[in-house]
Amino acid sequence: MKPLSVSLIITTYNAPDYLSLCIKSVLTQTQLPNEILIADDGSGEATRLLIENYSKSSPITIKHVWQPDSGFRVSAIRNKAILAAKHEYIIQIDGDVILNPHFIADHIKYAKPNTYIGASRCYIKEVYSKLILKEQYINFREIKEYCRIKFNSKRIPLLTPLFLKSKSHNLVRIQGCNMAYWRKDAIRINGYNEDIQGWGSEDSEFAIRLSNSGLKKNYLKFSAIAYHIWHEKASRASHKKNNEIMYDALNTKSTYVPNGIKK
């Protein structure tokens, strides 16, 4: 069998110090993706220059997929990145996470036909987050010590199969900052719903339609660990409206949205 080819999508918005730590953790993976796509929801010059600098030294292609800043439009920029992706499997994260060195390899291990993957993150405490953002260094032993719940920071791959189906029944629960799916499946359901704008529910609505189309959700515990760097929370003003759209997809068993990759 030929090796699985992987596109890694990283979403970001005007947070180059976070993104720098994220990219550093990607480039030190035990197994690299085939390409990195920075899905940029309208960042300014500092982010562009950061990506340009990393691109010069990176052993793999880094693509900057950008859209003008017109509010929180993560669904739209993820759709642009999915369309630009050149490889068969997509691993999706946010630019405010640091990846365990085995993150990509863990996701690849559990990439199976007719499935998609949801995984979790552990939260780095505020004080230590501010320190590593300032100093721009990664020490995984320290990070584990400064996670809010240390249990969630542990990578124990022997235990992962025991939890693989543990949350498969819960179609609503998934985190867009750590998930994976086949590109062809994302194209088939027309990607993310761009009616969802502002913070919340775009990842769950997308995953619900993947499930409605016949795919099974697998959940990775103790593998594919992502460490979330602390930051202030985004506005929840759109959460209620976005939740209504999400639950409509669940209740109507929707598999396709008109306002997605194709318009």
PEHU-V818216 format. One record per backbone hydrogen bond with DSSP energy under -1.0 kcal/mol. NH is the residue of the N-H (numbers start at 1). CO is the residue of the C=O. If there is no record, write none. Layout:
BEGIN
nh=NH co=CO
nh=NH co=CO
END
This chain:
BEGIN
nh=7 co=89
nh=8 co=35
nh=9 co=91
nh=10 co=37
nh=11 co=93
nh=12 co=39
nh=19 co=15
nh=20 co=16
nh=21 co=17
nh=22 co=18
nh=23 co=19
nh=24 co=20
nh=25 co=21
nh=26 co=22
nh=27 co=23
nh=29 co=26
nh=30 co=101
nh=34 co=6
nh=35 co=6
nh=36 co=61
nh=37 co=8
nh=38 co=63
nh=39 co=10
nh=40 co=38
nh=40 co=65
nh=41 co=12
nh=42 co=40
nh=48 co=44
nh=49 co=45
nh=50 co=46
nh=51 co=47
nh=52 co=48
nh=53 co=49
nh=54 co=50
nh=55 co=51
nh=56 co=52
nh=58 co=54
nh=63 co=36
nh=65 co=38
nh=67 co=40
nh=77 co=73
nh=78 co=74
nh=79 co=75
nh=80 co=76
nh=81 co=77
nh=82 co=78
nh=83 co=79
nh=84 co=80
nh=85 co=81
nh=89 co=5
nh=90 co=181
nh=91 co=7
nh=92 co=179
nh=93 co=9
nh=95 co=11
nh=98 co=227
nh=100 co=225
nh=103 co=100
nh=106 co=102
nh=107 co=103
nh=108 co=104
nh=109 co=105
nh=110 co=106
nh=111 co=108
nh=115 co=112
nh=116 co=216
nh=117 co=180
nh=118 co=218
nh=119 co=178
nh=122 co=226
nh=124 co=228
nh=125 co=146
nh=129 co=125
nh=130 co=126
nh=131 co=127
nh=132 co=128
nh=133 co=129
nh=134 co=130
nh=135 co=131
nh=136 co=132
nh=143 co=139
nh=144 co=140
nh=145 co=141
nh=146 co=142
nh=148 co=123
nh=152 co=149
nh=153 co=150
nh=154 co=151
nh=156 co=222
nh=159 co=156
nh=162 co=159
nh=163 co=160
nh=166 co=163
nh=168 co=165
nh=171 co=169
nh=178 co=175
nh=179 co=92
nh=180 co=117
nh=181 co=90
nh=183 co=88
nh=186 co=182
nh=187 co=183
nh=188 co=184
nh=189 co=185
nh=190 co=187
nh=191 co=186
nh=194 co=259
nh=196 co=193
nh=198 co=72
nh=205 co=201
nh=206 co=202
nh=207 co=203
nh=208 co=204
nh=209 co=205
nh=210 co=206
nh=211 co=207
nh=212 co=208
nh=213 co=209
nh=214 co=211
nh=215 co=210
nh=216 co=114
nh=218 co=116
nh=219 co=164
nh=220 co=118
nh=227 co=98
nh=228 co=122
nh=229 co=96
nh=239 co=236
nh=242 co=238
nh=243 co=239
nh=244 co=240
nh=245 co=241
nh=246 co=242
nh=247 co=243
nh=248 co=244
nh=249 co=245
nh=250 co=246
nh=251 co=247
nh=252 co=248
nh=254 co=249
nh=260 co=258
nh=260 co=262
nh=261 co=190
END
